[in-house]
């Protein structure tokens, strides 16, 4: 389930059953495109189609979808604040684009899960591959502050600081926090970064990153963050397997 638009359709159907016309009001593409997405979801047994009169009603196949939770990376654990923001944007007339809502990155690292989780959650280890200065309090509600210094990051035009609060802190399982760039007034809003960890064997861990909360108006910020996360996730893997990013 790699397509963001189909994830968004599943989020909508999680709230209530809908017709294709009702679904189309939340997107910026054509009815044939909506029909294609619904057909793929139906063929995957993730949605069910029922006909009532002349209307085709689509509903979520919850049993099948729950079996595939791990496959489409966190849609059911979507933070309530993000889901609320997404749905409120729809009610307010804002529409999500086809590919600009959630950033996903996944990497398999040849290292034990406790070592991988520590690299992502320990403020001293974070500075080896991520920000130059890090504060991350290991508790729900804890403070998060990441500083990226221009002198150490050649692609930066100035120093940047990200602040937030820890939402979830479950050792060797999940870490999530809000993400707000204090130094980017054009993107002064809380988005949500979530890291999930799965042990594949004693010395192999799957890491899934999602960064949610982007809207249609955030395309430039989405692109910048997508490029940044690609770089940093690669650095995380190199740090854990080679000892340097």
Beta strands, then each sheet from edge to edge (+ up, - down):
strand 1: 18-19
strand 2: 47-52
strand 3: 55-60
strand 4: 102-109
strand 5: 133-136
strand 6: 143-148
strand 7: 160-170
strand 8: 174-181
strand 9: 191-201
strand 10: 204-212
sheet 1: 1+ 3- 2+
sheet 2: 4+ 10- 9+ 8- 7+ 6- 5+
end
